[in-house]
Amino acid sequence: MTLFQFTKHSFAVVFTLIALLILWGAGTAIVIFLASLALAAALHPQVEYLKQKGFGSAASAGLVAGACALVLGILAALIAPQLLADLNHLQADISLAVASFAQHSPNHWLVLATQPSAGETADPTLPLLGGLLPSLVGTASNLFQLSAFSGICLALSFYWTLDRARFERLWLSLIPVRRRVGAQRMWQAMEREVGAYMRSEIIQFLLAVLLLWLIFFVLDVRYAAFVAVMAGVLTLIPWLGTLFASAAVLVLSSPKMMDWDAAWVSPQSGAAFVAIVLVLLLMEFAVEPRLFQRDRYNSLWIALAAIVMAALWGFWGLIFGPMVGYVLQILVRQVYPRLVQEQSPISNEAVLADRLAQLEARFASQESIPPELLNLKKRFMELVRQHSELSQPQASNE
C-alpha cells in the first residue's frame, strides 16, 4: 500500500468516526430529519415519472404518498391481527416450554439459579420468564416508537417531495456561488444513491415478509406472521442477516417451543428453513441487483459504520448502519477529488479555441438541447470573448 492510499483510507476512517459521533450527539431529531430526506429520495423517481405524465407536483406527491400508505395499510391490516395472535401464542408456548424444561432437567444450572427462595412462589417458570417478558415488552415498546417515528418520517418526506425545488434552492443559497455547481452535483449523487438503497431495502423487506408469510401460512407453521416479520427485519442486517433469519425460523418453528421432550427439527420446520433460504436467495440474486449495485461500494466502510452504530444504538443501529456507510462514501467520493485535485490551466489560446470548436460541434450534433446548457454555453462564450478583448491590448503593449 502506497503512502497516498494509506492517507486516503486513514482520512476515510477518521471522517466516518467523526460523522458518526456528530450524528450520535445530535439526537433523535436529526435522525428523523435525515431519514425523511432519505425516504423522499426513494420516492423521487416515482414522483418525477408522474410529473412527466402531466400531473402537477402536489398531485404527483399525493398519489405516490397515498399509494405507499395504501400498500402499508393493506399489509398491516392483513398481518397485524395474525401477528398479535402469534405473540400471545408465543408467550403461552414459552411458558409451557420453560415448565417442561424445568421438569425435565430439575438439576440444570439455569433452573437452580432461578429457583425461588423459601416463602416465594414455587412455580419455576416465573423466574425464567421474569427476564424474558421485560425483553419482549421492551421490544414491543421499541417497535411502537419506531412506528411513530416512521409516521413522522413519512409526513416529512411528503413535504420534502412536495417542495423539493424550493428546499434545494434554499440550502444552495447558503453556499458561495462558485461552489454551488459542485454542491448541487454532490446532493444529486447522494439523493440518487441513497434513494436507490432505500427503495431496494424497503422493497426487499416487504417482498420477503409477504412471501414468507404466505409460504408459512400454506405450510401451517406456528407463528407464521411473527416468523415472517422477524425474518424480514433480520435480513436488513448486513452480511449476517441471512444467517440470523434462518436461525430464527428454525428456532421459532421447532417443536421444542411447545414441548421440551420433542425433537429439535420436524419436517415442517425443515420445509420452513428451505423456504426462507430460497426466498433470501431470490432477494439477493434476482431483486437486489435490479434495484441497487452494492458492489460499487467498499465493504470496509459499511462494516465500520454498522459496528459503530450498533455500539451506539444497538439492534436498530446495526440495521441502519449500512445506509450511513453508503452516505459517507458518497460524500467522500464527491468531496475528496475537489480537495486534492487541481484543474490544469489552459496553456494557450490555441488549446482554448480547439476546445471551443469541439463544444460547438457537439452542440450542433444534438437535436434538442436543454435551455440550461444553452445559457451556460452563452455565458461561457461571453467570458471567452471578454478574455480575448483584455488580452489583445496587453499583447499590443508588449
N, C-alpha and C positions, 0 to 999 in steps of 0.2 A: 504494500500500500504506500503510495507516494504521500509527501507532506501535504499536497493540495487536497487529496482525498481524505486524509486524516482530519485536516482542518474543516473540510466540508461536513463530514459526519459528526465531528465534535460540535460544530455550530448547530447542526440539526437536533442533536440530543439536548443541548442546553436550551435551545429555543423551545423545544417540546416541553421540557420540565417547567420552564418559566411560564409558558402559556397555560399549562395545566394548573400551576399554583395560583395564577391570577383568576382562572375560572373557578377554582375551589373557593377562593376568598370572596368572590363576587356574590355568591349566594344563589338562591333558587330563582330569583327574578331574572337574572341574566341567562340562566339555563333555559327558562321558559321562553325568553325573548329569542335566543338563538335557535331553539327547537322550532319555534313558529316560523322563523325565516327559512329553516331547512325544509319544513313542510310546505311552505309557499313555493320554494324552488322545485319541489317534487310535483306540485300541481301546475306549474307554469306552462309546460308544453301543451297540456290539455286545454288550458285557457287560451293560449295563442292559436290553437287549432280551431276553436270555436270562433275566435275573432276573424280568422281568415274565411270562415263560412258566412260572415255577415252579422254576427251577433255583436252587441256592444260590450264594453268592458264589464259593466255591472252584471249584465245578463250572463256573460261567459263565466265570470267568477261565481255567480249564484248557482248556475247549472252544475258546475264542477263540484262546488261545496255541497250542494243538495244531493248529487249523485253519491258522493262519498258518505254523507250522513245516512242516506237511504241504505247503502250496502252494509255499513256498520250496524245500522239499526236492525236490519233483517237478520244478520248473523247473530247479533246479541239476543234478539227475540227467539231465535231457534236454539241457541246453545245455552243461554243463561239459565232457564228453568232446569235443564238437564244437569248443568254444572252445579247448581245449588243442591240438587238431589244427590249428585255424586259425592259432594263434600260431606253431606250428612251420612251417606252410606260408608264413606271412608272413615269417618270418626267412629262409627259403630264397629266397623271391621277391625280397626286398630285396637279398640278396647277388647274385642274377642281374641285377637292375635296376642296381645300382651298377657291376657289371662291364661291363654293356652301355653304361652312360653313360660310363665311363672309356674304353672302346674307341671309342665314337662321337665323343667330344669330348675327345681327349687334351690339348688346349691350354686347356681351361677352367680358370678361376682356382681353382675348388674342387679339381679334380684335381691341379693344380700345387701347391696349398698342402698337399695331403696326400700328395704323392709321398714315398716312402721315401728316406732318405739312403743313401749308399754303405755297403754291408755289411749293410743291413737287408733285409727281405723285399721281393720285387718285386711282390707281389700288391697291386694298387691298391685292392682292396675293403677290406682290413683297416683302413687309416687312416680311411676314411669310416665303416665300421661301428663303429670304436672309440668314436666319440662317440654313436652311436645305440644300441648294445647296452646301455651302462650306463643310459641313459634308460629302455629297456624293462625292464631288471632293477629299476630303482628304482620304476617304475610298478607292476610285479608285487608288489614288496615293500609298497608303499603299499596296494595292493588287499588283500593278505593281512592287513595291520594293520587296515585298515578293516573287513574281515570279522570279525576278532577283536573289535573294538570293537562291531560290530553285534550279535554274540552276547551280549556283556556287557549292552548296552542292552536287548536282548530279555528277558534274565533279570531285570534290574532293573525293567523295565516290567511284567512279570508280577507282581512283588512289589508295586509301587505299585497295580496294579489290584486285587490280592487284598486289600490292606489300605488301600484308598483312604480310607475314612471315618476310620479311626484316624489316618492321616497328616494329614488335613485338620484334625482336632481338635487334633492336637499342635502344628502350627505356628500355628493360630489362638489357642491358649492363650498364645503369646508376645506377643500384641498386646493392648493395652488394650481393655476391654470395649466402650467407646463407639466403637471403631474396627473392631470385628470384622465388623459387617454390611457395611461398605464394603469391607473387605479380602476378605471371602468373595465378594462380587459381582465384585470385580476378578479374583480367582482363577478363578471360574467362567467369566467372559468370556474370560480368557486360555486356559483349558482348552478351551473350546468352539471358539474361532477357530484356535488352534494345532492342535488335533485335526483340524479340517476341512482345514486346509492340508496337514498331514502325510498324511491319507487321500488327498487329491487328488493330491499329488505321487507317492506310492507306487503308487497305482492306475494313474496315467498312465504311470509308468515301466514297470511290469510289463506293462501292455497294449501299450505301444509296442514293448518288446523282443519280446514273444511274436508280435505281428502282423508286425513287420518280419522276424523270423527265419523265420516260415512263408512270407512272401512271397518273401524272398530265397532260401529253400530251393527254392521252386517255380521261381523264375527261374534257379536254378543259379548264383547269384552266388558268386564265390570269397570265402572267409572270411565266410560268411553269419552264423554265430553271433557272431563278433567284431564285424562291422559293425553288427549289431543291438544288441549291448550297448553299443558305443561311441556309437551314435546315441541310445540311450535315456539314457545318462549325460549327453550333451551337451545334451539337451532340458531338463535340470534347470537349466541356466544361464539366468538371466532375460534376456529381450529377444533376445540374440544366439545363444541356444541352437539355435534353428531353423536359422539360417544356418550355424553351425558343424557341426551334424549333417548338413545337406545337403552341405556341402563335404567332410566326412569320407567320406560314402557315395560321392561322385563320385571322390575320390582313391583310396580303397581298392578300388573296383570298376573302376578304369581299367586297360586293358591295359598301360599304362606300368609298372605294378607288376611285370610279368614280363619285359617287353621294351621297352627304351628306344626302339627303332625303330618300335614300334607306335603307333597313334593314341591320342589322349588319351581320347576318348569312343567307346564302342561301343554298339550297340543294347541290349545287356544292362545297361550302366551307366546309359544313359538311362532304361530301364524302372525300374531301382532308384531313380533320382532321383525319378521321378514317384511311385513307391510311397511313399517317405518323405515327400514333400510332402503326399500325400493322407492318410497316417496322422497327420501332425502337425496338419493342418487338422481332422481328426476329433477329436483330443485337445483342440485349442484351442477349438473352437466347439460341440462336442457333449458331451464328457465333463466338461471343467473347469467350465463354468457350473452343472452339476448338483451339483458337489461343493464348490466354493469360489467366493465372489464377490470376485474380485480388484479390481474397480473401486471398492470401498468404501475403498480404502487409497491413500495418497499415494505416487506413484511416486518422488518425490524421496528419501523416507526409504529406500525399498528400494534405490535406486541407491547412496545413501551407505553403507548397511550392506554392500552387496555389494562396493563398491570397497575399503572399509577392511578387510573380512575377507579379500578376495583379496590385499591387500598383506601381511596378516599370515600367512595360511595357504595362499596360492597357489590352486590349482585347486579344492580342496575348500572353501576359504573362499568362493570365488565361487558354489559350488553351494548352500551352507547359509546364505549371507549374507541372502537374502530372508526366510528364516524369522526371523532375528534382527530384521530390519526390521519385520516384522509384530508381533512380540512387543513391541518398543519402542513402536510406535504404539498398541497396546492398553494398555500401561502408562500412556502419556501421556494417552490418552483417559479413562482411569479416574481418574488421579491429578490431572490438571490442573484439572478443574472443582472438585474439593474444595479446591484451593489458592487459587483466585481468586474463587469464588462463595460468597456467604453466603446462608443461608436467611433469608428475610424473616420477621421475627417477626409473630405474630398480633396485630392491632391491638386487638381487644377480645374479650370472651367471646361476643358475638353471632356473630362470624365462626366461632369455635370450635364453637359449638353447631350452626351451619349445616353445617359440615364433618362433624361427628359424625352429623348426620341423613343426610347423603349416604352416609356409610360404612355406617350401619345399613341404608339402602335397598339398597345394593349387596350386602351380605351376605344380606339377605332374598331377593334375586332369584336367588341361586345355589342350585342343587340340592345340590351336595356341596362342602364347604369343607374344606381340609386342616386337620388339628389344629394345625399350627404357626401358621396365620393366626388361628385361634380363640383360641389362647393369647396371641398378640400383641395381638389386639383386647381381650381381657380385661384385660391389663396396662395397655393404653393408657387404657381406661375407668376403671381404678382410679386412675391418675395424674391424670386429669381431675377425678375426684371429690375426691381429696386437695387439688388446687389450688383447687377451689371452696370447700372447707371452710376452707382457710387464708386465702382472700381475703375471706370473709364477715366474720370478726372485724375485719379491717383496715378494711373499709367501715363497720362499725358504730361503730368508734372515731372515724373521721373525722366 
